[in-house]
Amino acid sequence: MHRFLLLVCLLPALTQAEHLPRWELGAGIAGLHLPDYRGSNESRDYLAPFPYLVYRGERVRVSEEGIRGLLFESDKVALDLSLSASIPVDSEDNSARQGMPDLDPAFEIGPNLKVRFAENSELRSHWELNLPLRAVAATDFSHGTMIGWIFNPHLDYVRHFPMAGGRLRLVVSWGPLWASEKYHDYYYEVDAAYATPQRPAFDARGGYSGNRLLITVGKRLNSSMVLGGFLRYDDLHGAAFEDSPLVKRNESLMGGIALTWIFARSAETVAHEK
């Protein structure tokens, strides 16, 4: 599903400095175009303010990559505990899901193994393999339920381009997804009680969940302003739930842009890998 924290993806680390503030605080505004869910043929535009917080601790880090609990780190390998989330869907606003239960916000937590390789100092680039495995729970904040797990290995290419006023950072990421039957059922199952002639009953299988390509760019305009954007393509061909009547489109494109103002930072600095 869409990451509610895609707002964070708009703001990649934009500097190669060896020392950065221990913390930074700011706020921004983002314009987003998102489908209701992967496979939906209905999309919505969002204009949303958001807080910006970076904390660079030894074991707990809050950054453009989300909240990380660092379990292990070396020059090339890191193991952390990461969190993510997705937006809710009001079924009455989506023609394919009308009459069905709403989709609550879903929260993910689990380990992520990151392996960095093929660094090129001349191009200011490197590759990174990410292996995140997360358990997923959905909640309306009055009650919650576990809805399975998701595995999204992805390969990232990261490059910095020198530009006037600073560097532009480009990240191109691609990878397949796999998820449990319970996870697929949460989004794509049609129980007999909600079946109609146009929406037959459907029970999804676990397994392949499609693949995605994500491109993010970001540039620090000055010491206090950051501009970022993202474009994401999802391909559901061959997914275990592809035949669900809730899947109206096998491909989707989403994107957004954000402007962030950093208005406070610590005097203390910490060493930070570029």
Residue pairs with C-beta under 8 A, 6 or more apart in sequence:
1 37
1 38
1 86
1 87
1 103
1 106
1 187
2 34
2 35
2 37
2 38
2 86
2 87
2 254
3 9
3 84
3 85
3 86
4 85
4 86
4 87
4 105
5 66
5 84
5 85
6 32
6 34
6 230
6 232
6 256
7 28
7 30
7 32
7 48
7 50
7 256
7 258
8 64
8 65
8 66
9 64
9 214
9 216
9 230
10 30
10 216
10 218
10 228
10 229
10 230
10 256
10 257
10 258
11 28
11 52
11 64
11 218
11 226
11 228
11 258
11 260
12 64
12 169
12 171
12 216
12 217
12 218
12 228
13 63
13 64
13 169
14 166
14 167
14 168
14 169
14 218
14 219
14 220
14 226
15 166
15 167
15 220
15 274
16 124
16 160
16 167
16 274
17 272
17 274
18 271
18 272
18 274
19 269
19 270
19 271
19 272
20 56
20 269
20 270
20 272
21 54
21 56
21 265
21 266
21 267
21 268
21 269
21 270
22 55
22 56
22 57
22 266
22 268
22 269
22 270
23 53
23 54
23 55
23 56
23 265
23 266
24 52
24 53
24 54
24 262
24 264
24 265
24 266
25 52
25 53
25 262
25 263
25 264
25 265
26 51
26 52
26 53
26 224
26 260
26 261
26 262
26 263
26 264
27 49
27 50
27 51
27 52
27 260
27 261
27 263
28 49
28 50
28 52
28 226
28 258
28 259
28 260
28 261
29 47
29 48
29 49
29 50
29 258
29 259
30 46
30 47
30 48
30 49
30 50
30 256
30 257
30 258
30 259
31 45
31 46
31 47
31 256
31 257
31 258
32 45
32 46
32 47
32 48
32 254
32 255
32 256
33 43
33 44
33 45
33 46
33 254
33 255
33 256
34 43
34 44
34 46
34 87
34 254
34 256
35 41
35 42
35 43
35 249
35 252
35 254
36 42
36 43
36 44
36 89
36 93
36 94
36 97
37 89
37 103
37 187
38 187
38 210
38 234
38 236
38 252
39 187
39 188
39 236
39 241
39 244
39 246
39 247
39 248
39 249
39 250
39 252
40 94
40 96
40 246
40 248
40 249
40 252
41 96
41 248
41 249
42 94
42 95
42 96
42 248
43 252
43 254
50 258
52 260
52 262
53 62
54 62
54 63
54 64
55 61
55 62
55 63
56 63
56 270
56 272
58 70
59 69
59 70
60 67
60 68
60 69
60 70
61 67
61 68
61 70
61 80
62 68
65 82
66 82
66 83
66 84
67 82
67 83
68 80
68 81
68 82
69 80
69 81
69 82
70 78
70 79
70 80
70 81
71 79
71 80
71 81
71 111
72 78
72 79
73 79
73 80
75 116
76 115
76 116
76 117
77 113
77 114
77 115
77 116
78 113
78 114
79 111
79 112
79 113
79 114
80 111
80 112
80 114
81 109
81 110
81 111
81 112
82 109
82 110
82 111
82 112
82 132
82 134
83 107
83 108
83 109
84 107
84 108
84 109
84 134
85 105
85 106
85 107
85 108
86 105
86 106
86 108
87 105
88 102
88 103
88 104
88 105
89 97
89 102
89 103
90 102
91 97
91 98
91 99
91 100
91 101
91 102
91 103
92 98
96 199
96 245
96 246
96 248
97 103
97 246
99 194
99 196
100 190
100 194
102 140
103 138
103 186
103 187
104 138
104 139
104 140
104 144
105 138
105 139
105 140
106 136
106 137
106 138
106 147
106 186
107 136
107 137
107 138
107 139
108 134
108 135
108 136
108 150
109 134
109 135
110 132
110 133
110 134
110 135
110 149
111 132
111 133
112 130
112 131
112 132
112 133
113 130
113 131
113 132
114 128
114 129
114 130
114 131
115 128
115 129
115 131
116 126
116 127
116 128
117 126
117 127
117 128
117 129
118 126
118 127
119 125
119 126
120 126
123 159
124 159
124 160
124 161
124 162
124 167
125 157
125 158
125 159
125 160
126 158
127 155
127 156
127 157
127 158
128 155
128 156
128 158
129 153
129 154
129 155
129 156
130 152
130 153
130 154
130 155
130 156
130 175
131 151
131 153
132 151
132 152
132 153
133 149
133 150
133 151
134 149
134 150
134 151
135 146
135 148
135 149
136 146
136 147
136 148
136 149
136 150
136 183
137 144
137 145
137 146
137 147
138 144
138 145
138 147
138 186
139 145
146 182
147 182
147 183
147 186
148 179
148 180
148 181
148 182
148 183
148 184
148 186
148 206
149 179
149 180
149 183
150 177
150 178
150 179
150 180
150 183
150 209
151 177
151 178
151 179
152 175
152 176
152 177
152 178
152 212
153 175
153 176
154 173
154 174
154 175
154 212
154 214
155 173
155 174
155 175
156 171
156 172
156 173
157 171
157 172
157 173
158 169
158 170
158 171
159 169
159 170
160 167
160 168
160 169
160 170
161 167
161 168
161 169
161 170
163 219
165 219
165 220
165 221
165 222
166 219
166 220
166 221
167 219
167 220
168 217
168 218
168 219
169 217
169 218
169 219
170 215
170 216
170 217
171 214
171 215
171 216
171 217
172 213
172 214
172 215
173 213
173 214
173 215
173 216
174 211
174 212
174 213
174 214
175 211
175 212
176 208
176 209
176 210
176 211
177 208
177 209
177 210
177 211
177 212
178 206
178 207
178 208
178 209
179 206
179 207
179 209
180 206
181 204
181 205
181 206
182 206
183 206
184 204
184 205
184 206
184 209
184 240
184 241
185 203
185 204
187 241
187 246
188 202
188 204
188 241
188 244
188 246
188 247
189 202
189 203
189 204
189 244
190 199
190 200
190 201
190 202
190 244
190 245
190 246
191 201
192 201
195 201
198 245
199 245
199 246
200 245
202 241
202 243
202 244
202 245
202 246
204 240
204 241
204 244
205 240
205 241
206 240
207 240
208 238
208 239
208 240
209 236
209 239
209 240
209 241
210 234
210 235
210 236
210 237
210 238
210 239
211 234
211 235
212 232
212 233
212 234
212 235
213 232
213 233
213 235
214 230
214 231
214 232
214 233
215 230
215 231
215 232
216 228
216 229
216 230
217 228
217 229
217 230
218 226
218 227
218 228
218 229
219 226
219 227
219 228
220 226
221 227
223 262
224 261
224 262
224 263
225 259
225 260
225 261
225 262
226 259
226 260
226 262
227 257
227 258
227 259
227 260
228 257
228 258
228 260
229 255
229 256
229 257
229 258
230 255
230 256
231 253
231 254
231 255
232 253
232 254
232 255
233 251
233 252
233 253
234 251
234 252
234 253
234 254
235 250
235 251
236 242
236 247
236 249
236 250
236 251
236 252
237 250
237 251
239 247
241 247
242 250
